[in-house]
Amino acid sequence: MSDLKEFFLSRDQGDLYKWYNYFDVYERHLAPFRDKEIVLLEIGVSMGGSLKMWRAYFGENARIAGIDINDYAKRFAANGFDIFIGDQADPAFLKSVIAKIGAPDIIIDDGGHTSNQQIVSFQTLYPLMKEEAIYLVEDTHTSFLPGFQDRTDGQTFLDFAGNHADKLSWIDLIKNIERFKTPPDQRTGDLVLPYFTRCTFGVSFYNGIVVFERRKMEEPWAERR
Ligand SMILES: C[S@@+](CC[C@H](N)C(=O)[O-])C[C@H]1O[C@@H](n2cnc3c(N)ncnc32)[C@H](O)[C@@H]1O
């Protein structure tokens, strides 16, 4: 059994609520960061249970920060976490948090779960992460629930994530430049690849979770040998 699941099952404080299938996803993407000097930011602190789980998993060298809109979260500062109170759909607030904690290695969005909150947080925070980093969004099934579909452009978070998965493909991108609406660079005439394509290794879709793996990408190269 994974360490995270074991931590969860051994807990009886009632402060941690998780879908069981999430643990395998965490292990797959987060294990390489264990026992390192990382910065982890979690959006959505609630009763503080997940912050404690991350501390147990990543160790004392990790800087663990939480964002919540509810003042209640402030009390977890006493447990050695950096706590920031504000709205995850407010880019200025999110930028002020990063200015204080530095570029995160891991971001977990387990906040309000509306599509607008998930999209605005991702758009603001993803460019501010370390070059090699993991951005994990939880409870993405809310994209199917009308009460969480709050974008004026009608986009759900899963629409947004799917469109970003399309952008991983450099070859398609060049063939379908019209579709991606990225005109050639005015000055050089070069095709302008979306920023996302240049800094993303992969997007993984799971039941209830989407994971973005940030990594500096080189232009794809193939040859016959
Ligand atoms: C699902 S709970 C988080 C659970 C916690 N991560 C855990 O696993 O124990 C969601 C939290 O997001 C917070 N939240 C809701 N809307 C928010 C917003 N717009 N900005 C920041 N936090 C928000 C709520 O106050 C609540 O504490």
The ligand as an SDF file (V2000), in Angstrom:
LIG
                    3D

 27 29  0  0  0  0  0  0  0  0999 V2000
  -12.4040   20.3980   -0.4680 C   0  0  0  0  0  0  0  0  0  0  0  0
  -11.9440   21.5740    0.7290 S   0  0  0  0  0  0  0  0  0  0  0  0
  -10.2060   21.3340    0.8460 C   0  0  0  0  0  0  0  0  0  0  0  0
   -9.8600   20.0460    1.4980 C   0  0  0  0  0  0  0  0  0  0  0  0
   -8.4060   19.8560    1.8330 C   0  0  0  0  0  0  0  0  0  0  0  0
   -7.5270   20.0790    0.6960 N   0  0  0  0  0  0  0  0  0  0  0  0
   -8.2260   18.4340    2.3340 C   0  0  0  0  0  0  0  0  0  0  0  0
   -7.9700   17.5400    1.5060 O   0  0  0  0  0  0  0  0  0  0  0  0
   -8.3280   18.2280    3.5430 O   0  0  0  0  0  0  0  0  0  0  0  0
  -12.0890   23.0480   -0.1720 C   0  0  0  0  0  0  0  0  0  0  0  0
  -11.6010   24.3090    0.5110 C   0  0  0  0  0  0  0  0  0  0  0  0
  -11.5030   25.3190   -0.4850 O   0  0  0  0  0  0  0  0  0  0  0  0
  -11.8550   26.5620    0.0790 C   0  0  0  0  0  0  0  0  0  0  0  0
  -12.3130   27.4670   -0.9850 N   0  0  0  0  0  0  0  0  0  0  0  0
  -13.5270   27.5250   -1.5860 C   0  0  0  0  0  0  0  0  0  0  0  0
  -13.5580   28.5100   -2.4840 N   0  0  0  0  0  0  0  0  0  0  0  0
  -12.3340   29.0960   -2.4820 C   0  0  0  0  0  0  0  0  0  0  0  0
  -11.7620   30.1940   -3.1920 C   0  0  0  0  0  0  0  0  0  0  0  0
  -12.4540   30.8730   -4.1020 N   0  0  0  0  0  0  0  0  0  0  0  0
  -10.4770   30.5220   -2.9310 N   0  0  0  0  0  0  0  0  0  0  0  0
   -9.7670   29.8350   -1.9940 C   0  0  0  0  0  0  0  0  0  0  0  0
  -10.2660   28.7970   -1.2870 N   0  0  0  0  0  0  0  0  0  0  0  0
  -11.5290   28.4280   -1.5210 C   0  0  0  0  0  0  0  0  0  0  0  0
  -12.9590   26.2150    1.0880 C   0  0  0  0  0  0  0  0  0  0  0  0
  -13.0210   27.2120    2.0930 O   0  0  0  0  0  0  0  0  0  0  0  0
  -12.4950   24.8540    1.6080 C   0  0  0  0  0  0  0  0  0  0  0  0
  -11.7670   24.9950    2.8020 O   0  0  0  0  0  0  0  0  0  0  0  0
  1  2  1  0
  2  3  1  0
  2 10  1  0
  3  4  1  0
  4  5  1  0
  5  6  1  0
  5  7  1  0
  7  8  2  0
  7  9  1  0
 10 11  1  0
 11 12  1  0
 11 26  1  0
 12 13  1  0
 13 14  1  0
 13 24  1  0
 14 15  1  0
 14 23  1  0
 15 16  2  0
 16 17  1  0
 17 18  1  0
 17 23  2  0
 18 19  1  0
 18 20  2  0
 20 21  1  0
 21 22  2  0
 22 23  1  0
 24 25  1  0
 24 26  1  0
 26 27  1  0
M  CHG  2   2   1   9  -1
M  END
$$$$
